[in-house]
């Protein structure tokens, strides 16, 4: 059976790019699993459901390796789990290396595995850099007098205008 796993980090993000990438693989709609959560760990509902469902001989497609995981250690363990279970994982951004995964040549298999592991490490490092930049940006914003939190929204437009005028110093 063929499956496709899609992950975006935020519910507001669009999955169209990932959906489009699988159109040529003839994967049934009910075999597409989607999570809108961070890749920092595998505490994702759809992923866990897929993980339990797959069996030996099945294949899971991922748009990119970092859509699978941005956690080196956990990602490595998950790949080992699938390998030991006899489930093939295909990362469309690494498809040029796919023959190395499918060969009986142990050196080529090791090369493929090494490439995947290196990319997992790079994905985790990228996640760390993003978090650091976000933290630095927030600190800089607050240091310049910016305020964190969401602006209160009132259902009554007139009341909302009055509150905003008051907060902005109007009399």
C-alpha positions as CSV (number, residue, x, y, z in Angstrom):
1,X,0.0,0.0,0.0
2,X,1.2,3.5,-0.7
3,X,0.8,6.4,1.8
4,X,1.6,10.0,1.8
5,X,2.4,12.0,4.9
6,X,2.0,15.8,4.8
7,X,3.2,18.2,7.6
8,X,3.2,21.9,8.0
9,X,4.2,23.7,11.2
10,X,1.2,25.9,11.6
11,X,-2.6,25.5,10.9
12,X,-2.4,28.7,8.8
13,X,0.1,27.2,6.4
14,X,-1.0,25.8,3.1
15,X,-0.5,22.1,2.1
16,X,-1.2,22.6,-1.6
17,X,2.5,22.4,-2.6
18,X,2.9,19.0,-0.9
19,X,-0.4,17.7,-2.3
20,X,0.6,18.8,-5.8
21,X,3.9,16.8,-5.5
22,X,2.1,13.5,-5.2
23,X,-0.4,13.8,-8.0
24,X,1.7,11.5,-10.2
25,X,2.0,8.7,-7.6
26,X,-1.6,7.6,-7.7
27,X,-2.1,7.6,-3.9
28,X,-5.7,7.2,-2.7
29,X,-7.1,10.1,-0.8
30,X,-7.8,8.0,2.3
31,X,-4.0,7.2,2.4
32,X,-3.0,10.8,2.8
33,X,-2.2,11.8,6.4
34,X,-1.9,15.4,7.3
35,X,-0.6,17.1,10.5
36,X,-0.3,20.8,11.1
37,X,2.2,20.7,13.9
38,X,5.9,21.3,14.5
39,X,8.4,18.8,13.3
40,X,10.4,19.0,16.6
41,X,8.9,15.7,17.7
42,X,6.5,13.0,16.6
43,X,3.6,13.9,18.9
44,X,1.4,14.3,15.9
45,X,-2.0,12.6,15.6
46,X,-2.1,11.7,11.9
47,X,1.6,10.6,11.9
48,X,1.0,8.2,14.9
49,X,-2.1,6.8,13.1
50,X,-0.1,6.2,10.0
51,X,2.7,4.7,11.9
52,X,0.4,2.1,13.5
53,X,-1.3,1.3,10.1
54,X,1.6,0.6,7.9
55,X,2.8,-3.0,7.3
56,X,5.7,-4.7,5.7
57,X,5.8,-4.0,2.0
58,X,4.1,-0.6,2.4
59,X,5.6,2.6,1.2
60,X,5.3,6.1,2.8
61,X,6.1,9.2,0.6
62,X,7.1,12.5,2.1
63,X,7.4,15.7,0.2
64,X,10.7,16.6,1.9
65,X,12.8,15.1,4.7
66,X,12.1,18.0,7.0
67,X,8.4,17.5,6.5
68,X,9.0,14.1,8.2
69,X,11.2,15.4,11.1
70,X,13.3,18.3,12.3
71,X,14.6,16.2,15.2
72,X,17.8,14.2,14.5
73,X,17.6,11.6,17.2
74,X,13.9,10.9,17.0
75,X,13.9,11.0,13.2
76,X,16.7,8.5,13.1
77,X,14.8,6.2,15.4
78,X,11.6,6.5,13.4
79,X,13.4,5.6,10.2
80,X,15.0,2.6,11.9
81,X,11.5,1.6,13.1
82,X,10.1,1.7,9.5
83,X,13.2,-0.1,8.1
84,X,12.9,-2.9,10.7
85,X,9.1,-3.2,10.0
86,X,9.8,-3.5,6.2
87,X,8.2,-0.2,5.3
88,X,9.9,1.8,2.6
89,X,10.2,5.6,3.1
90,X,10.6,7.8,0.1
91,X,11.6,11.5,0.3
92,X,10.7,13.3,-2.9
93,X,13.4,15.8,-2.4
94,X,16.0,13.0,-2.3
95,X,14.5,10.8,-5.1
96,X,17.7,10.9,-7.0
97,X,19.2,8.7,-4.2
98,X,16.3,6.2,-4.2
99,X,18.1,3.5,-6.2
100,X,20.8,3.5,-3.5
101,X,18.1,2.6,-0.9
102,X,16.6,-0.2,-3.0
103,X,19.9,-1.9,-4.1
104,X,21.4,-5.0,-2.5
105,X,24.8,-3.2,-2.6
106,X,25.5,-2.6,1.1
107,X,27.9,0.3,0.3
108,X,25.2,2.1,-1.7
109,X,22.7,1.5,1.1
110,X,25.1,3.0,3.6
111,X,25.6,6.0,1.4
112,X,21.8,6.6,1.2
113,X,21.4,6.1,4.9
114,X,24.3,8.6,5.5
115,X,22.7,11.2,3.3
116,X,19.4,10.8,5.1
117,X,21.0,11.1,8.5
118,X,23.0,14.2,7.5
119,X,19.8,15.8,6.2
120,X,18.0,15.1,9.5
121,X,20.9,16.8,11.4
122,X,20.6,19.8,9.0
123,X,16.8,20.0,9.5
124,X,17.2,20.0,13.3
125,X,19.9,22.7,13.1
126,X,17.6,24.8,10.8
127,X,14.8,24.4,13.4
128,X,17.2,25.7,16.1
129,X,18.3,28.7,14.0
130,X,14.6,29.6,13.3
131,X,13.8,29.4,17.0
132,X,16.9,31.6,17.8
133,X,16.0,34.2,15.2
134,X,12.4,34.3,16.5
135,X,13.6,34.8,20.1
136,X,16.1,37.5,19.0
137,X,13.4,39.3,17.1
138,X,11.0,39.2,20.0
139,X,13.7,40.6,22.4
140,X,14.5,43.4,19.9
141,X,10.8,44.2,19.5
142,X,10.2,44.4,23.2
143,X,13.4,46.4,23.8
144,X,12.1,49.0,21.4
145,X,8.8,49.3,23.4
146,X,6.8,46.7,21.5
147,X,4.2,44.8,23.4
148,X,3.5,41.1,23.0
149,X,0.1,39.5,23.0
150,X,-3.0,39.8,21.0
151,X,-5.0,42.9,20.6
152,X,-8.5,42.6,22.2
153,X,-11.2,42.3,19.6
154,X,-14.7,43.3,20.5
155,X,-17.8,42.2,18.6
156,X,-19.3,45.7,18.8
157,X,-17.4,47.8,16.3
158,X,-18.3,51.1,18.0
159,X,-17.0,49.7,21.4
160,X,-13.9,48.5,19.6
161,X,-13.3,52.0,18.2
162,X,-13.8,53.6,21.6
163,X,-11.4,51.2,23.3
164,X,-8.8,51.6,20.5
165,X,-9.1,55.4,20.7
166,X,-8.7,55.2,24.5
167,X,-5.6,53.0,24.2
168,X,-4.1,55.3,21.6
169,X,-4.5,58.3,23.9
170,X,-7.5,60.0,22.3
171,X,-9.8,61.8,24.7
